[in-house]
Amino acid sequence: MYSYIKGTIKSSSENHLVIENGGIGYSINTSMNTVRNSKLNEEATVHTYLYVREDIISIYGFASIQELELFKNLIKISGVGPKAGLSILSLSDVNTLKYSIFNGDYKFISKASGIGKKTAEKIIIELKDKVKDEFSGSEINVGIEYPAQDSEFLMEALTSLGFNSNEAKKALNAIDRTGLTDDQVLKIALKKMGS
């Protein structure tokens, strides 16, 4: 029914935004990533999914189409409802989640509230083929040292996934980051460290 809602962010909480458009405040359930990237009283576009059941009508919204598509794929899986889908999407950015699925990392996915080992394994089985094409080939250049401030976010992301700081630093320094976003660098580092 709604593809996206564009308006002013009037309030936010852990997994919720209110976006005003045309004098109407839309209550939107969302991931912590989308909330973190949203600023009060600024205009935003949220890609939406209307969830309708017998006793519930809810709008779910995301900052990117990729996050929305992953959400829709997650809630198609038996045992994963919208609340669990948001919990999974709140673990990390979309690329890291997709890589975790591709790599079969059920331990990372099961860190989401309401997701146990069996459900995490089921998610991996159901979605692995859908994400595998995104993780083929990458250019690696060994030996370039990058400033610490550029690596802080990436180091934190890798260590939160269970890698020690020496492994993370070595992997990050081995990647030519020219023209790459943090997400792309993280994806390459995860691929390099997983092999």
TIRO-2110 file (N, C-alpha, C; in Angstrom, 1 decimal):
// TIRO-2110
0.8, -1.2, 0.0, N, 1, A
0.0, 0.0, 0.0, CA, 1, A
0.9, 1.3, 0.0, C, 1, A
1.9, 1.3, 0.9, N, 2, A
2.8, 2.4, 0.9, CA, 2, A
4.2, 1.9, 0.5, C, 2, A
4.8, 2.6, -0.5, N, 3, A
6.2, 2.2, -0.9, CA, 3, A
7.2, 2.9, 0.0, C, 3, A
6.9, 4.1, 0.3, N, 4, A
7.8, 4.9, 1.2, CA, 4, A
7.0, 6.1, 1.8, C, 4, A
7.5, 6.6, 2.9, N, 5, A
6.9, 7.8, 3.5, CA, 5, A
8.1, 8.8, 3.6, C, 5, A
7.8, 10.0, 3.1, N, 6, A
8.8, 11.1, 3.2, CA, 6, A
8.2, 12.2, 4.1, C, 6, A
8.9, 12.6, 5.1, N, 7, A
8.4, 13.6, 6.0, CA, 7, A
9.4, 14.0, 7.0, C, 7, A
9.0, 14.7, 8.0, N, 8, A
9.8, 15.2, 9.1, CA, 8, A
9.8, 14.2, 10.3, C, 8, A
10.9, 13.9, 10.8, N, 9, A
11.0, 13.0, 12.0, CA, 9, A
10.6, 13.8, 13.2, C, 9, A
9.5, 13.4, 13.9, N, 10, A
9.0, 14.1, 15.1, CA, 10, A
9.4, 13.5, 16.4, C, 10, A
9.6, 12.2, 16.4, N, 11, A
10.1, 11.5, 17.6, CA, 11, A
10.7, 10.2, 17.2, C, 11, A
11.5, 9.7, 18.2, N, 12, A
12.1, 8.4, 17.9, CA, 12, A
12.4, 7.7, 19.3, C, 12, A
12.4, 6.4, 19.3, N, 13, A
12.8, 5.6, 20.4, CA, 13, A
13.5, 4.4, 19.9, C, 13, A
13.8, 3.4, 20.7, N, 14, A
14.7, 2.3, 20.3, CA, 14, A
14.3, 1.7, 19.0, C, 14, A
13.1, 1.3, 18.7, N, 15, A
12.7, 0.7, 17.5, CA, 15, A
11.5, 1.4, 16.9, C, 15, A
11.4, 2.7, 17.0, N, 16, A
10.2, 3.4, 16.6, CA, 16, A
10.5, 4.8, 16.1, C, 16, A
9.8, 5.2, 15.1, N, 17, A
9.9, 6.6, 14.6, CA, 17, A
8.5, 7.1, 14.4, C, 17, A
8.3, 8.4, 14.6, N, 18, A
7.1, 9.1, 14.1, CA, 18, A
7.5, 10.1, 13.1, C, 18, A
6.9, 9.9, 11.9, N, 19, A
7.2, 10.8, 10.7, CA, 19, A
6.0, 11.6, 10.4, C, 19, A
6.1, 12.9, 10.3, N, 20, A
4.9, 13.7, 10.0, CA, 20, A
5.0, 14.1, 8.5, C, 20, A
3.9, 13.9, 7.8, N, 21, A
3.7, 14.2, 6.4, CA, 21, A
2.3, 14.7, 6.2, C, 21, A
2.1, 15.9, 5.7, N, 22, A
0.8, 16.4, 5.4, CA, 22, A
-0.1, 16.5, 6.6, C, 22, A
0.5, 16.8, 7.8, N, 23, A
-0.3, 16.9, 9.0, CA, 23, A
-0.6, 15.6, 9.7, C, 23, A
-0.1, 14.5, 9.1, N, 24, A
-0.4, 13.2, 9.7, CA, 24, A
0.9, 12.6, 10.3, C, 24, A
0.9, 12.1, 11.5, N, 25, A
2.1, 11.5, 12.1, CA, 25, A
2.0, 10.0, 11.9, C, 25, A
2.9, 9.5, 11.1, N, 26, A
2.9, 8.0, 10.9, CA, 26, A
3.8, 7.3, 11.9, C, 26, A
3.2, 6.4, 12.6, N, 27, A
4.0, 5.6, 13.6, CA, 27, A
4.6, 4.4, 12.9, C, 27, A
6.0, 4.4, 12.9, N, 28, A
6.7, 3.4, 12.1, CA, 28, A
7.6, 2.6, 13.0, C, 28, A
7.5, 1.3, 12.9, N, 29, A
8.4, 0.4, 13.6, CA, 29, A
9.6, 0.2, 12.8, C, 29, A
10.8, 0.2, 13.4, N, 30, A
12.0, 0.2, 12.6, CA, 30, A
13.1, -0.4, 13.4, C, 30, A
14.3, -0.6, 12.7, N, 31, A
15.5, -1.2, 13.3, CA, 31, A
16.2, -0.1, 14.1, C, 31, A
17.1, -0.5, 15.0, N, 32, A
17.9, 0.5, 15.7, CA, 32, A
18.9, 1.2, 14.7, C, 32, A
19.3, 0.5, 13.6, N, 33, A
20.2, 1.2, 12.6, CA, 33, A
19.5, 2.3, 12.0, C, 33, A
18.2, 2.2, 11.6, N, 34, A
17.5, 3.3, 11.0, CA, 34, A
17.3, 4.4, 12.0, C, 34, A
17.0, 4.1, 13.3, N, 35, A
16.8, 5.1, 14.3, CA, 35, A
18.1, 5.9, 14.5, C, 35, A
19.2, 5.1, 14.5, N, 36, A
20.6, 5.8, 14.7, CA, 36, A
20.9, 6.8, 13.6, C, 36, A
20.4, 6.5, 12.4, N, 37, A
20.7, 7.3, 11.2, CA, 37, A
19.7, 8.4, 11.0, C, 37, A
18.8, 8.6, 11.9, N, 38, A
17.7, 9.5, 11.8, CA, 38, A
17.9, 10.7, 12.8, C, 38, A
17.6, 11.9, 12.4, N, 39, A
17.7, 13.0, 13.3, CA, 39, A
16.4, 13.7, 13.4, C, 39, A
16.0, 14.1, 14.7, N, 40, A
14.8, 14.8, 15.0, CA, 40, A
14.7, 16.1, 14.2, C, 40, A
13.5, 16.3, 13.7, N, 41, A
13.1, 17.6, 13.0, CA, 41, A
13.8, 17.7, 11.7, C, 41, A
14.4, 16.6, 11.1, N, 42, A
14.9, 16.7, 9.8, CA, 42, A
14.1, 15.8, 8.9, C, 42, A
14.1, 16.1, 7.6, N, 43, A
13.3, 15.3, 6.6, CA, 43, A
14.0, 14.0, 6.3, C, 43, A
13.2, 13.0, 6.2, N, 44, A
13.7, 11.6, 5.9, CA, 44, A
12.8, 10.9, 5.0, C, 44, A
13.3, 9.9, 4.3, N, 45, A
12.5, 9.0, 3.5, CA, 45, A
12.7, 7.6, 4.1, C, 45, A
11.6, 7.0, 4.4, N, 46, A
11.6, 5.7, 5.0, CA, 46, A
10.8, 4.7, 4.1, C, 46, A
11.5, 3.6, 3.6, N, 47, A
10.9, 2.6, 2.8, CA, 47, A
10.1, 1.7, 3.6, C, 47, A
8.9, 1.5, 3.3, N, 48, A
7.9, 0.9, 4.2, CA, 48, A
7.4, -0.5, 3.7, C, 48, A
6.9, -1.2, 4.8, N, 49, A
6.2, -2.5, 4.6, CA, 49, A
5.0, -2.4, 5.5, C, 49, A
3.8, -2.7, 4.9, N, 50, A
2.6, -2.7, 5.7, CA, 50, A
2.3, -4.1, 6.1, C, 50, A
2.3, -4.3, 7.4, N, 51, A
2.0, -5.7, 8.0, CA, 51, A
0.6, -5.7, 8.5, C, 51, A
-0.2, -6.6, 7.9, N, 52, A
-1.6, -6.8, 8.2, CA, 52, A
-1.9, -8.2, 8.7, C, 52, A
-2.5, -8.3, 9.9, N, 53, A
-3.0, -9.6, 10.4, CA, 53, A
-4.4, -9.3, 10.9, C, 53, A
-5.1, -10.3, 11.4, N, 54, A
-6.4, -10.2, 11.9, CA, 54, A
-6.6, -9.0, 12.9, C, 54, A
-5.7, -9.0, 13.8, N, 55, A
-5.8, -8.0, 14.9, CA, 55, A
-4.8, -6.9, 14.9, C, 55, A
-3.9, -6.8, 13.9, N, 56, A
-2.8, -5.8, 13.9, CA, 56, A
-2.6, -5.3, 12.5, C, 56, A
-2.5, -4.0, 12.4, N, 57, A
-2.0, -3.3, 11.2, CA, 57, A
-0.8, -2.4, 11.6, C, 57, A
0.3, -2.7, 11.1, N, 58, A
1.5, -1.9, 11.5, CA, 58, A
2.3, -1.6, 10.3, C, 58, A
3.0, -0.4, 10.4, N, 59, A
3.9, 0.0, 9.3, CA, 59, A
5.4, -0.2, 9.8, C, 59, A
6.2, -0.9, 9.0, N, 60, A
7.6, -1.1, 9.3, CA, 60, A
8.3, -0.3, 8.2, C, 60, A
9.4, 0.5, 8.7, N, 61, A
10.1, 1.3, 7.8, CA, 61, A
11.6, 1.2, 8.0, C, 61, A
12.3, 1.5, 6.9, N, 62, A
13.8, 1.3, 6.9, CA, 62, A
14.4, 2.4, 6.0, C, 62, A
15.7, 2.8, 6.4, N, 63, A
16.4, 3.8, 5.8, CA, 63, A
16.8, 3.4, 4.3, C, 63, A
17.0, 2.1, 4.1, N, 64, A
17.4, 1.7, 2.8, CA, 64, A
16.5, 0.6, 2.2, C, 64, A
16.5, 0.5, 0.9, N, 65, A
15.7, -0.6, 0.3, CA, 65, A
16.3, -1.9, 0.6, C, 65, A
17.7, -2.0, 0.8, N, 66, A
18.3, -3.3, 1.1, CA, 66, A
17.9, -3.8, 2.5, C, 66, A
17.7, -2.9, 3.4, N, 67, A
17.3, -3.3, 4.8, CA, 67, A
15.8, -3.7, 4.7, C, 67, A
15.0, -3.0, 3.9, N, 68, A
13.6, -3.4, 3.8, CA, 68, A
13.5, -4.8, 3.1, C, 68, A
14.3, -5.1, 2.1, N, 69, A
14.2, -6.4, 1.4, CA, 69, A
14.7, -7.5, 2.3, C, 69, A
15.7, -7.3, 3.1, N, 70, A
16.2, -8.3, 4.1, CA, 70, A
15.1, -8.6, 5.1, C, 70, A
14.4, -7.5, 5.6, N, 71, A
13.3, -7.7, 6.5, CA, 71, A
12.2, -8.5, 5.9, C, 71, A
11.8, -8.2, 4.7, N, 72, A
10.8, -9.0, 4.0, CA, 72, A
11.2, -10.5, 3.9, C, 72, A
12.4, -10.7, 3.5, N, 73, A
12.9, -12.1, 3.4, CA, 73, A
12.9, -12.8, 4.8, C, 73, A
13.3, -12.1, 5.8, N, 74, A
13.3, -12.7, 7.2, CA, 74, A
12.0, -13.1, 7.6, C, 74, A
11.0, -12.2, 7.5, N, 75, A
9.6, -12.5, 8.0, CA, 75, A
8.9, -13.6, 7.2, C, 75, A
9.4, -14.0, 6.0, N, 76, A
8.8, -15.1, 5.3, CA, 76, A
9.2, -16.4, 5.9, C, 76, A
10.2, -16.4, 6.7, N, 77, A
10.7, -17.7, 7.4, CA, 77, A
9.8, -18.0, 8.6, C, 77, A
9.4, -19.2, 8.6, N, 78, A
8.5, -19.7, 9.7, CA, 78, A
9.3, -19.5, 11.0, C, 78, A
8.6, -18.9, 12.0, N, 79, A
9.2, -18.6, 13.3, CA, 79, A
9.8, -17.3, 13.4, C, 79, A
9.9, -16.5, 12.3, N, 80, A
10.5, -15.2, 12.4, CA, 80, A
9.4, -14.2, 12.0, C, 80, A
8.9, -13.5, 13.1, N, 81, A
7.9, -12.4, 12.9, CA, 81, A
8.5, -11.1, 12.7, C, 81, A
7.7, -10.0, 12.6, N, 82, A
8.3, -8.7, 12.4, CA, 82, A
9.2, -8.3, 13.6, C, 82, A
8.8, -8.6, 14.8, N, 83, A
9.6, -8.2, 16.0, CA, 83, A
10.9, -8.8, 16.0, C, 83, A
11.0, -10.1, 15.7, N, 84, A
12.3, -10.8, 15.6, CA, 84, A
13.1, -10.3, 14.4, C, 84, A
12.4, -10.0, 13.3, N, 85, A
13.1, -9.4, 12.1, CA, 85, A
13.8, -8.1, 12.5, C, 85, A
13.1, -7.2, 13.2, N, 86, A
13.7, -6.0, 13.6, CA, 86, A
14.9, -6.2, 14.6, C, 86, A
14.7, -7.2, 15.4, N, 87, A
15.8, -7.6, 16.4, CA, 87, A
17.1, -8.0, 15.6, C, 87, A
16.9, -8.8, 14.6, N, 88, A
18.0, -9.2, 13.8, CA, 88, A
18.6, -8.0, 13.0, C, 88, A
17.8, -7.2, 12.4, N, 89, A
18.3, -6.0, 11.7, CA, 89, A
19.0, -5.0, 12.6, C, 89, A
18.7, -5.1, 13.9, N, 90, A
19.3, -4.1, 14.8, CA, 90, A
20.7, -4.6, 15.3, C, 90, A
21.0, -5.8, 15.0, N, 91, A
22.4, -6.4, 15.3, CA, 91, A
23.5, -5.6, 14.7, C, 91, A
23.3, -5.3, 13.4, N, 92, A
24.4, -4.7, 12.6, CA, 92, A
23.9, -4.1, 11.3, C, 92, A
24.8, -3.6, 10.5, N, 93, A
24.4, -3.1, 9.2, CA, 93, A
24.0, -4.3, 8.3, C, 93, A
23.3, -4.0, 7.2, N, 94, A
22.8, -5.0, 6.3, CA, 94, A
23.9, -5.9, 5.7, C, 94, A
25.0, -5.3, 5.3, N, 95, A
26.1, -6.0, 4.7, CA, 95, A
26.7, -7.0, 5.7, C, 95, A
26.9, -6.6, 6.9, N, 96, A
27.4, -7.5, 7.9, CA, 96, A
26.5, -8.7, 8.2, C, 96, A
25.2, -8.4, 8.2, N, 97, A
24.2, -9.4, 8.5, CA, 97, A
24.2, -10.4, 7.3, C, 97, A
24.2, -9.9, 6.1, N, 98, A
24.2, -10.8, 4.9, CA, 98, A
25.5, -11.6, 4.9, C, 98, A
26.6, -11.0, 5.3, N, 99, A
27.8, -11.8, 5.3, CA, 99, A
27.7, -12.9, 6.4, C, 99, A
27.1, -12.6, 7.5, N, 100, A
27.0, -13.6, 8.6, CA, 100, A
26.1, -14.8, 8.1, C, 100, A
25.1, -14.4, 7.3, N, 101, A
24.2, -15.5, 6.7, CA, 101, A
25.0, -16.3, 5.7, C, 101, A
25.7, -15.6, 4.8, N, 102, A
26.6, -16.3, 3.8, CA, 102, A
27.6, -17.2, 4.5, C, 102, A
28.2, -16.7, 5.6, N, 103, A
29.3, -17.4, 6.2, CA, 103, A
28.7, -18.5, 7.2, C, 103, A
27.4, -18.6, 7.4, N, 104, A
26.8, -19.6, 8.3, CA, 104, A
27.1, -19.3, 9.8, C, 104, A
27.2, -18.0, 10.1, N, 105, A
27.5, -17.6, 11.5, CA, 105, A
26.2, -17.5, 12.3, C, 105, A
25.7, -18.7, 12.7, N, 106, A
24.4, -18.7, 13.5, CA, 106, A
24.6, -18.1, 14.9, C, 106, A
25.8, -18.2, 15.4, N, 107, A
26.1, -17.6, 16.7, CA, 107, A
25.8, -16.1, 16.7, C, 107, A
26.3, -15.4, 15.7, N, 108, A
26.0, -14.0, 15.6, CA, 108, A
24.5, -13.7, 15.4, C, 108, A
23.9, -14.4, 14.6, N, 109, A
22.4, -14.1, 14.4, CA, 109, A
21.6, -14.5, 15.6, C, 109, A
22.0, -15.5, 16.3, N, 110, A
21.3, -15.9, 17.6, CA, 110, A
21.5, -14.9, 18.7, C, 110, A
22.3, -13.9, 18.5, N, 111, A
22.4, -12.8, 19.5, CA, 111, A
21.2, -11.9, 19.5, C, 111, A
20.4, -11.9, 18.5, N, 112, A
19.2, -11.1, 18.4, CA, 112, A
18.2, -11.7, 19.4, C, 112, A
17.5, -10.7, 20.0, N, 113, A
16.4, -11.1, 21.0, CA, 113, A
15.4, -11.9, 20.3, C, 113, A
15.0, -13.1, 20.9, N, 114, A
14.0, -14.0, 20.4, CA, 114, A
14.5, -14.9, 19.4, C, 114, A
15.8, -15.0, 19.1, N, 115, A
16.3, -15.9, 18.1, CA, 115, A
17.2, -16.9, 18.7, C, 115, A
16.8, -18.1, 18.7, N, 116, A
17.7, -19.2, 19.2, CA, 116, A
18.5, -19.8, 18.1, C, 116, A
19.3, -20.8, 18.5, N, 117, A
20.2, -21.5, 17.6, CA, 117, A
19.5, -22.1, 16.4, C, 117, A
18.4, -22.8, 16.7, N, 118, A
17.6, -23.5, 15.6, CA, 118, A
17.1, -22.5, 14.6, C, 118, A
16.5, -21.4, 15.1, N, 119, A
15.9, -20.4, 14.2, CA, 119, A
17.0, -19.7, 13.4, C, 119, A
18.2, -19.4, 14.1, N, 120, A
19.3, -18.8, 13.4, CA, 120, A
19.8, -19.7, 12.2, C, 120, A
19.9, -21.0, 12.5, N, 121, A
20.3, -22.0, 11.5, CA, 121, A
19.3, -22.0, 10.3, C, 121, A
18.0, -22.0, 10.7, N, 122, A
17.0, -22.0, 9.7, CA, 122, A
17.1, -20.7, 8.8, C, 122, A
17.3, -19.6, 9.4, N, 123, A
17.5, -18.3, 8.6, CA, 123, A
18.7, -18.5, 7.6, C, 123, A
19.8, -19.1, 8.1, N, 124, A
20.9, -19.3, 7.2, CA, 124, A
20.6, -20.2, 6.1, C, 124, A
19.9, -21.3, 6.3, N, 125, A
19.5, -22.2, 5.3, CA, 125, A
18.6, -21.6, 4.3, C, 125, A
17.6, -20.8, 4.8, N, 126, A
16.6, -20.2, 3.9, CA, 126, A
17.2, -19.0, 3.0, C, 126, A
18.2, -18.3, 3.6, N, 127, A
18.6, -17.1, 2.9, CA, 127, A
20.0, -17.1, 2.3, C, 127, A
20.8, -18.2, 2.6, N, 128, A
22.2, -18.2, 2.1, CA, 128, A
22.3, -18.1, 0.6, C, 128, A
21.4, -18.8, -0.2, N, 129, A
21.5, -18.7, -1.6, CA, 129, A
21.1, -17.3, -2.1, C, 129, A
20.3, -16.6, -1.4, N, 130, A
19.9, -15.2, -1.8, CA, 130, A
21.0, -14.2, -1.6, C, 130, A
21.9, -14.4, -0.7, N, 131, A
23.0, -13.4, -0.5, CA, 131, A
24.3, -13.8, -1.0, C, 131, A
24.5, -15.0, -1.5, N, 132, A
25.8, -15.5, -1.9, CA, 132, A
26.5, -14.7, -3.0, C, 132, A
25.7, -14.2, -4.0, N, 133, A
26.2, -13.5, -5.1, CA, 133, A
26.9, -12.2, -4.7, C, 133, A
26.6, -11.6, -3.6, N, 134, A
27.2, -10.4, -3.1, CA, 134, A
28.6, -10.5, -2.6, C, 134, A
29.1, -11.7, -2.4, N, 135, A
30.4, -11.9, -1.8, CA, 135, A
31.3, -12.7, -2.7, C, 135, A
31.4, -12.2, -4.0, N, 136, A
32.4, -12.8, -4.9, CA, 136, A
33.4, -11.7, -5.3, C, 136, A
34.7, -12.1, -5.2, N, 137, A
35.8, -11.3, -5.7, CA, 137, A
35.9, -9.9, -5.0, C, 137, A
37.1, -9.6, -4.7, N, 138, A
37.5, -8.3, -4.1, CA, 138, A
38.9, -8.0, -4.3, C, 138, A
39.3, -6.8, -4.6, N, 139, A
40.7, -6.4, -4.7, CA, 139, A
41.3, -6.2, -3.4, C, 139, A
42.4, -6.8, -3.1, N, 140, A
43.1, -6.7, -1.9, CA, 140, A
44.5, -6.1, -2.1, C, 140, A
44.9, -5.1, -1.3, N, 141, A
46.3, -4.5, -1.5, CA, 141, A
46.9, -4.5, -0.1, C, 141, A
48.0, -5.3, 0.1, N, 142, A
48.6, -5.4, 1.4, CA, 142, A
49.6, -4.3, 1.7, C, 142, A
49.7, -3.9, 2.9, N, 143, A
50.7, -3.0, 3.4, CA, 143, A
50.4, -1.6, 3.6, C, 143, A
49.2, -1.1, 3.3, N, 144, A
48.9, 0.3, 3.5, CA, 144, A
48.4, 0.5, 4.9, C, 144, A
49.0, 1.5, 5.6, N, 145, A
48.6, 1.8, 7.0, CA, 145, A
47.6, 2.9, 7.0, C, 145, A
46.5, 2.8, 7.6, N, 146, A
45.5, 3.8, 7.6, CA, 146, A
45.4, 4.5, 9.0, C, 146, A
45.1, 5.8, 9.0, N, 147, A
45.0, 6.5, 10.3, CA, 147, A
44.0, 5.8, 11.2, C, 147, A
44.3, 5.8, 12.6, N, 148, A
43.5, 5.2, 13.6, CA, 148, A
42.0, 5.6, 13.5, C, 148, A
41.8, 7.0, 13.3, N, 149, A
40.4, 7.4, 13.4, CA, 149, A
39.6, 6.9, 12.2, C, 149, A
40.2, 6.5, 11.1, N, 150, A
39.5, 5.9, 10.0, CA, 150, A
39.1, 4.5, 10.3, C, 150, A
39.9, 3.8, 11.2, N, 151, A
39.7, 2.4, 11.5, CA, 151, A
38.9, 2.1, 12.7, C, 151, A
38.6, 3.1, 13.5, N, 152, A
38.0, 2.9, 14.8, CA, 152, A
36.7, 2.2, 14.7, C, 152, A
35.8, 2.7, 13.9, N, 153, A
34.5, 2.0, 13.7, CA, 153, A
34.6, 0.6, 13.1, C, 153, A
35.5, 0.4, 12.2, N, 154, A
35.7, -0.9, 11.6, CA, 154, A
36.3, -1.9, 12.6, C, 154, A
37.3, -1.4, 13.4, N, 155, A
37.9, -2.3, 14.4, CA, 155, A
36.8, -2.7, 15.4, C, 155, A
36.0, -1.8, 15.8, N, 156, A
34.9, -2.1, 16.8, CA, 156, A
34.0, -3.1, 16.2, C, 156, A
33.6, -2.9, 14.9, N, 157, A
32.7, -3.9, 14.3, CA, 157, A
33.3, -5.3, 14.2, C, 157, A
34.5, -5.4, 13.9, N, 158, A
35.2, -6.7, 13.7, CA, 158, A
35.4, -7.3, 15.1, C, 158, A
35.8, -6.6, 16.1, N, 159, A
36.0, -7.2, 17.4, CA, 159, A
34.7, -7.6, 18.1, C, 159, A
33.6, -6.8, 17.7, N, 160, A
32.3, -7.2, 18.3, CA, 160, A
31.8, -8.5, 17.6, C, 160, A
32.3, -8.9, 16.5, N, 161, A
32.0, -10.2, 15.8, CA, 161, A
32.9, -11.3, 16.3, C, 161, A
33.8, -11.0, 17.3, N, 162, A
34.6, -12.1, 17.9, CA, 162, A
36.0, -12.2, 17.4, C, 162, A
36.4, -11.3, 16.5, N, 163, A
37.8, -11.3, 16.1, CA, 163, A
38.7, -10.5, 17.1, C, 163, A
39.9, -11.0, 17.3, N, 164, A
40.8, -10.2, 18.2, CA, 164, A
41.3, -9.0, 17.4, C, 164, A
41.7, -8.0, 18.2, N, 165, A
42.1, -6.7, 17.6, CA, 165, A
43.3, -6.8, 16.7, C, 165, A
44.2, -7.7, 16.9, N, 166, A
45.4, -7.9, 16.0, CA, 166, A
45.0, -8.4, 14.7, C, 166, A
44.1, -9.4, 14.7, N, 167, A
43.5, -10.0, 13.4, CA, 167, A
42.8, -8.9, 12.6, C, 167, A
42.0, -8.1, 13.4, N, 168, A
41.2, -7.1, 12.7, CA, 168, A
42.1, -6.0, 12.1, C, 168, A
43.1, -5.5, 12.8, N, 169, A
44.0, -4.5, 12.3, CA, 169, A
44.7, -5.0, 11.1, C, 169, A
45.2, -6.2, 11.2, N, 170, A
45.9, -6.8, 10.0, CA, 170, A
45.1, -6.9, 8.8, C, 170, A
43.8, -7.3, 9.0, N, 171, A
42.9, -7.5, 7.8, CA, 171, A
42.6, -6.1, 7.3, C, 171, A
42.3, -5.1, 8.1, N, 172, A
42.0, -3.8, 7.6, CA, 172, A
43.1, -3.1, 6.9, C, 172, A
44.3, -3.3, 7.4, N, 173, A
45.5, -2.7, 6.8, CA, 173, A
45.9, -3.4, 5.4, C, 173, A
45.3, -4.6, 5.2, N, 174, A
45.6, -5.3, 3.9, CA, 174, A
44.6, -4.9, 2.8, C, 174, A
43.7, -4.0, 3.1, N, 175, A
42.7, -3.6, 2.1, CA, 175, A
42.9, -2.2, 1.6, C, 175, A
42.9, -2.1, 0.3, N, 176, A
43.0, -0.7, -0.4, CA, 176, A
41.6, -0.1, -0.3, C, 176, A
41.5, 0.9, 0.5, N, 177, A
40.2, 1.5, 0.8, CA, 177, A
39.8, 2.6, -0.2, C, 177, A
40.6, 2.9, -1.1, N, 178, A
40.3, 4.0, -2.1, CA, 178, A
39.0, 3.8, -2.7, C, 178, A
38.1, 4.7, -2.5, N, 179, A
36.8, 4.7, -3.1, CA, 179, A
35.8, 3.8, -2.5, C, 179, A
36.1, 3.1, -1.4, N, 180, A
35.2, 2.2, -0.7, CA, 180, A
34.5, 2.8, 0.5, C, 180, A
33.3, 2.4, 0.7, N, 181, A
32.6, 2.8, 1.9, CA, 181, A
33.0, 1.9, 3.1, C, 181, A
32.7, 2.3, 4.3, N, 182, A
33.0, 1.5, 5.5, CA, 182, A
32.3, 0.1, 5.3, C, 182, A
31.1, 0.1, 4.8, N, 183, A
30.4, -1.2, 4.7, CA, 183, A
31.1, -2.1, 3.7, C, 183, A
31.6, -1.5, 2.6, N, 184, A
32.4, -2.3, 1.6, CA, 184, A
33.7, -2.9, 2.2, C, 184, A
34.4, -2.0, 3.0, N, 185, A
35.6, -2.4, 3.6, CA, 185, A
35.4, -3.5, 4.6, C, 185, A
34.3, -3.4, 5.4, N, 186, A
33.9, -4.4, 6.4, CA, 186, A
33.6, -5.7, 5.7, C, 186, A
32.9, -5.7, 4.6, N, 187, A
32.6, -6.9, 3.9, CA, 187, A
33.8, -7.6, 3.4, C, 187, A
34.8, -6.8, 2.8, N, 188, A
36.0, -7.4, 2.4, CA, 188, A
36.8, -8.0, 3.5, C, 188, A
36.9, -7.2, 4.6, N, 189, A
37.6, -7.7, 5.8, CA, 189, A
37.0, -9.0, 6.3, C, 189, A
35.7, -9.1, 6.4, N, 190, A
35.0, -10.3, 6.9, CA, 190, A
35.3, -11.5, 6.0, C, 190, A
35.3, -11.2, 4.7, N, 191, A
35.6, -12.3, 3.7, CA, 191, A
37.0, -12.8, 3.9, C, 191, A
37.9, -11.8, 4.0, N, 192, A
39.4, -12.2, 4.2, CA, 192, A
39.6, -12.9, 5.5, C, 192, A
39.0, -12.5, 6.6, N, 193, A
39.2, -13.2, 7.9, CA, 193, A
38.5, -14.5, 8.0, C, 193, A
37.4, -14.7, 7.2, N, 194, A
36.6, -15.9, 7.3, CA, 194, A
37.3, -17.1, 6.5, C, 194, A
38.3, -16.7, 5.7, N, 195, A
38.8, -17.8, 4.8, CA, 195, A
40.1, -18.4, 5.5, C, 195, A
END
